[in-house]
């Protein structure tokens, strides 16, 4: 009897150890990871993807970017791949409140170097991709400006929340410290601005006119960008090769050019943005992307 009891205890103990080992074993699947990087020294491009300077009579500055969000990510095999014909690996949540729109309440807002999106490699179509398309939806950044009080100039900083997607349903959003309720669709170019002057917060909102957002696209002849959208296109530094048997994470860092991306028509001193003196904003778009594979 003692012998049988001993055998029972040994079997019970062995089964318990096996079950415990199985429960703690986890399998991590390799992923394709996307991150944003904001670079004020990167080449400044125009809508055709050609390097460009600041036009005469305009002023511009390179804002400090805080966060960015995207609506759409597509891997394109080559320069002849039409928009939407590549592998669309991401599309942000959308809602229909009187018109299809990006749902900002569910948007992922990524800081510099932060992961915006990841997908298991098994869900990405195997192949070689030379181009990346990212439809940007939102950007939050700080700008410098000059204002006058009793003719005395003061330099200050403000924060802009800029909605650059084709159409965005916004319940509410936070610019810096102030929360703004909208509960409506807003077309590309809607913005909110917050600043603090002598300890008092000021908030304003506005809508930029159509075409006020530069959307760099070197493939404009083979794959034009739909009007009102912000599908920025860039070529990989080295082709992104996705294998059906990949076992290691792949990271794509989307380097965004913020080189003098905040531009205005100048009416006074070109070194300063002075809205009190009539300076008017004409562009709040980014100035190109360079996707880097790791």
C-alpha positions in Angstrom: 0.0 0.0 0.0 2.8 2.4 0.8 4.5 1.5 -2.5 1.3 2.3 -4.4 0.9 5.6 -2.5 4.5 6.5 -3.4 3.9 5.8 -7.1 0.7 7.9 -7.1 2.5 10.9 -5.5 5.4 10.7 -8.0 2.9 10.6 -11.0 0.9 13.5 -9.6 4.0 15.6 -9.0 5.4 14.9 -12.5 2.1 15.8 -14.2 1.9 19.1 -12.2 5.4 20.1 -13.3 4.7 19.3 -16.9 1.4 21.3 -16.9 3.1 24.3 -15.2 6.0 24.3 -17.8 3.5 24.3 -20.6 1.5 27.2 -19.2 4.5 29.5 -18.9 5.8 28.8 -22.5 5.0 31.7 -24.9 5.7 32.2 -28.5 6.3 35.7 -29.8 5.6 36.1 -33.6 8.0 38.3 -35.6 6.5 41.6 -36.5 6.8 44.5 -39.0 7.1 47.6 -36.9 6.6 51.2 -37.9 8.0 54.2 -36.1 8.1 58.0 -36.7 11.2 60.2 -36.6 11.0 63.9 -37.0 14.0 65.6 -38.8 14.4 69.3 -39.3 17.5 68.9 -41.3 16.1 66.4 -43.9 15.7 67.6 -47.5 12.7 70.0 -48.0 10.5 68.7 -50.8 7.7 70.2 -52.8 4.5 68.4 -53.8 6.4 66.7 -56.7 9.1 65.4 -54.4 11.6 67.9 -55.7 14.0 69.8 -53.3 12.7 73.3 -52.8 13.4 76.4 -50.8 11.2 79.0 -49.2 9.6 81.3 -51.9 10.4 85.0 -51.9 8.1 87.0 -49.7 7.5 84.0 -47.4 8.8 83.1 -44.0 9.2 79.6 -42.6 10.4 77.7 -39.5 11.1 74.1 -38.5 8.6 73.4 -35.7 9.3 71.0 -32.8 7.1 68.0 -33.5 5.5 66.3 -30.5 3.2 63.7 -32.0 1.9 62.4 -35.3 -0.8 60.0 -36.5 -1.5 58.2 -39.8 -4.6 57.0 -41.6 -3.1 54.5 -44.0 0.1 52.7 -44.7 0.9 50.9 -48.0 3.9 49.0 -49.2 4.5 49.5 -53.0 6.5 47.1 -55.1 7.9 49.8 -57.5 7.3 53.2 -59.0 4.5 51.9 -61.3 2.4 50.4 -58.5 -0.8 52.4 -58.4 -2.2 53.9 -55.2 -4.0 51.1 -53.4 -2.5 48.3 -55.5 0.3 47.6 -53.1 0.0 45.8 -49.8 -2.1 48.0 -47.5 -0.9 46.9 -44.0 -2.8 49.5 -42.0 -5.9 51.6 -42.1 -7.1 53.6 -39.1 -10.6 53.2 -37.7 -13.3 55.2 -39.5 -16.8 56.4 -38.7 -19.7 57.8 -40.7 -21.3 60.8 -39.0 -22.7 62.5 -42.1 -19.8 61.4 -44.2 -16.9 58.9 -43.9 -14.1 60.2 -41.7 -11.1 59.1 -39.7 -12.2 58.5 -36.1 -9.8 60.7 -34.1 -11.0 59.3 -30.8 -9.4 56.0 -31.8 -6.2 57.5 -33.3 -2.8 56.4 -32.3 -0.6 59.5 -31.6 3.1 58.5 -31.7 6.0 60.6 -30.4 9.4 60.8 -32.0 10.8 57.2 -31.9 7.6 55.7 -30.6 6.0 52.7 -32.2 3.0 53.8 -34.3 1.9 50.4 -35.6 3.0 46.8 -35.8 1.7 43.8 -37.7 2.8 40.1 -37.7 5.0 39.3 -40.6 2.8 36.4 -41.5 0.1 39.0 -42.3 2.3 40.9 -44.8 2.4 39.7 -48.4 5.8 38.3 -49.1 7.8 40.2 -51.7 10.2 43.1 -52.3 9.0 46.7 -51.7 10.8 49.8 -52.9 8.3 52.5 -51.9 6.3 53.4 -48.9 3.0 55.4 -48.8 1.8 56.9 -45.5 -1.4 58.9 -45.4 -0.8 61.3 -42.5 -3.8 62.3 -40.4 -2.7 64.5 -37.5 0.4 66.4 -36.3 1.0 68.3 -33.1 4.0 70.7 -32.9 5.4 73.8 -31.2 6.2 77.0 -33.1 7.9 80.3 -32.1 6.2 83.6 -32.8 6.5 87.3 -31.9 3.8 89.5 -30.5 3.7 93.1 -29.4 2.4 94.6 -26.1 2.5 98.4 -26.0 4.8 98.3 -29.0 7.3 96.2 -27.1 8.2 92.9 -28.9 7.9 89.6 -27.0 9.0 86.2 -28.3 6.7 83.3 -27.3 5.9 79.7 -28.1 2.6 78.1 -29.0 1.3 74.6 -29.8 -0.6 73.7 -33.0 -2.8 70.7 -33.4 -3.2 70.2 -37.2 -5.6 67.8 -38.8 -4.3 66.9 -42.3 -6.3 63.8 -43.1 -8.9 63.8 -45.9 -11.7 64.2 -43.3 -11.7 63.6 -39.5 -14.5 63.1 -37.0 -13.3 64.8 -33.8 -15.1 64.3 -30.6 -12.6 66.3 -28.6 -8.8 66.8 -28.7 -6.1 68.3 -26.5 -3.8 70.9 -28.1 -1.3 71.2 -25.2 -3.2 71.6 -21.9 -6.6 72.7 -23.2 -9.2 70.2 -24.3 -11.4 71.3 -27.3 -14.8 69.8 -28.0 -15.8 69.6 -31.6 -18.2 66.6 -32.2 -18.1 67.1 -35.9 -16.3 66.2 -39.1 -13.4 68.5 -40.1 -11.8 68.6 -43.6 -8.1 68.6 -44.1 -6.6 71.9 -42.8 -8.6 72.3 -39.5 -6.3 73.4 -36.7 -6.3 74.5 -33.1 -3.7 76.8 -31.5 -2.8 77.3 -27.8 -0.4 79.7 -26.2 0.3 81.3 -22.8 0.9 85.0 -22.5 1.7 86.6 -19.1 0.3 83.5 -17.4 -3.0 83.5 -19.3 -3.9 80.8 -21.8 -5.3 81.7 -25.2 -6.9 79.2 -27.6 -8.0 79.7 -31.2 -9.3 77.5 -34.0 -9.4 77.8 -37.7 -9.7 76.1 -41.1 -6.9 76.4 -43.7 -8.1 76.8 -47.3 -7.9 73.8 -49.7 -4.4 73.2 -51.0 -2.7 74.7 -48.0 -1.1 71.4 -47.1 2.0 70.2 -49.1 1.9 66.5 -49.8 5.3 65.4 -51.3 4.8 62.6 -53.9 7.7 61.7 -56.2 5.3 59.3 -58.0 2.8 62.0 -58.9 2.8 61.0 -62.7 2.1 57.3 -62.1 0.1 57.5 -58.8 -1.4 60.9 -58.2 -2.6 61.7 -54.7 -6.4 62.2 -54.4 -7.4 65.8 -53.7 -7.7 66.6 -50.1 -5.7 63.6 -48.8 -2.2 63.5 -47.4 -0.6 60.4 -48.9 3.1 61.2 -48.6 5.4 58.9 -50.7 9.0 58.0 -50.1 11.5 55.5 -51.4 13.1 52.9 -49.0 16.8 53.5 -48.5 17.2 49.7 -49.1 14.3 47.6 -50.5 12.1 46.1 -47.8 12.2 42.3 -48.4 9.4 40.3 -46.7 9.9 36.6 -46.5 7.1 34.1 -45.8 9.5 32.4 -43.4 10.8 35.5 -41.6 11.5 34.9 -37.9 12.9 38.3 -36.8 11.2 41.7 -36.3 11.7 44.2 -39.1 11.5 47.9 -38.2 10.6 50.7 -40.6 11.5 54.1 -39.3 9.6 56.8 -41.2 11.8 59.8 -41.1 9.6 62.9 -41.6 11.1 66.1 -42.9 10.0 69.0 -40.8 12.4 71.4 -42.6 10.7 74.8 -42.6 7.4 73.0 -42.8 5.5 75.8 -41.1 5.3 78.6 -43.8 3.6 82.0 -44.0 3.3 85.0 -46.2 5.6 87.6 -44.7 4.5 91.2 -44.1 7.2 92.4 -41.8 10.4 90.7 -40.5 11.1 87.4 -42.3 12.9 86.0 -39.3 9.7 86.0 -37.1 6.2 84.8 -37.5 4.2 87.9 -36.4 0.4 87.4 -36.8 -0.3 90.8 -35.3 1.6 92.3 -38.3 -0.5 90.5 -40.9 1.6 87.3 -41.4 -0.7 84.6 -42.7 -0.1 80.9 -42.7 0.0 79.2 -46.1 1.4 75.7 -45.4 1.3 73.3 -42.5 2.3 70.1 -44.4 5.4 68.0 -43.9 8.2 68.1 -46.4 8.8 64.5 -47.3 9.5 61.1 -45.9 12.5 58.8 -46.0 11.7 55.2 -44.8 14.6 53.4 -43.4 14.7 49.6 -42.9 16.2 47.9 -39.9 
